[in-house]
Amino acid sequence: MDVVGYLHNADLLLEDEQGVVVMGGSHYVLSLGDKVYLRHMIDQETKLYQVHISFASAEHAMLHEDEIQVKFEGCRDDLREYMNATTVH
């Protein structure tokens, strides 16, 4: 999935042809254009995933392992609902 945006509370918006994901808690500073590959779920209750990260600035030459929390997963329409429910207006 490609990093396509930043959200409140330092969360990142990822997108691919399957949908969108909001994630947080990376140990790396991610930028637009970086790629995050969800490998497998570590903890189902907290939605903690092992991921591989490929940095655009390094021309995607290496993969770095990390653990991230998926806070939302779905389509763009569902993302709007999630944003309305979680954003302080």
N, C-alpha and C positions, 0 to 999 in steps of 0.2 A: 504494500500500500504506500502511496506517496503522501508525504507531509504537504498539505495544501493550505493550512491556516492555523492560527492561534486562537484560542478561546479564553474565557475568563479562568482565573486561578491557575494560569500557566498550563492549561490542558492544550493538547494538539488535536487538530482535525486531520484524519487520514482518509484517503479515498482511493478506490479502484473501481473496476467495472462491476464488482459485486455489491458495492454500497459504501457506506461511510462508518468510521469508528472515531470515537472520542477517547483519547488515552491520556494518562497522566502518570507521573512518578518515575520517569526515565532518569537514569544516572548520567545521561549525556545531554548536552545542549543540542537540540535538533533544529534544523533550518528547513525552509521551504525547499522542496525538491529531494530531500533525503527520503530513503525508502525504509519501511519497517515491515518485516516479515514475521507474522505470528507463527510460532513454531508449535507450541502445545500449551495447554492450560496447566498451571502449577497448582492453583487453588481455585476450585469452582465457586466457593462461597464469596470470595473477594474478587473474583474474575481476574486473577493474577496470571499473566502469560509469560512464558519465556519467548523472547523475540531475538531476531537478528536485525541489526541496523546497518545500512549502507549509506555512507555520507556522499552527497553530491560533490562537495568540495574536494574530496579525494577521488573523484571520478568513479565512484562505486567500486573501487579496487579491492576493498576488504570488507568482511562482515564482522561486526562487533556484537557480542552477546549482552543482553540486558534482560531485566524483568520489568514489566509495565502493568498497570492496572487499566483494564478496559472499562470505561464508565458508560459507554453507549455503543451500540452496534445496530445498524439498520439502514434504511433508505433516507434520502434527503427530506421527504415529507415528514417522516418520523423524527428526524433531527430537529425540525422546526418546533415540534411539540416538546421535545426534550429541552431545547433552549428556552422556550417559554416557561417551562416548569422549573428550571434550575437557575434562571437569571433573575437577579434582583432588579426590579423595575423602578 
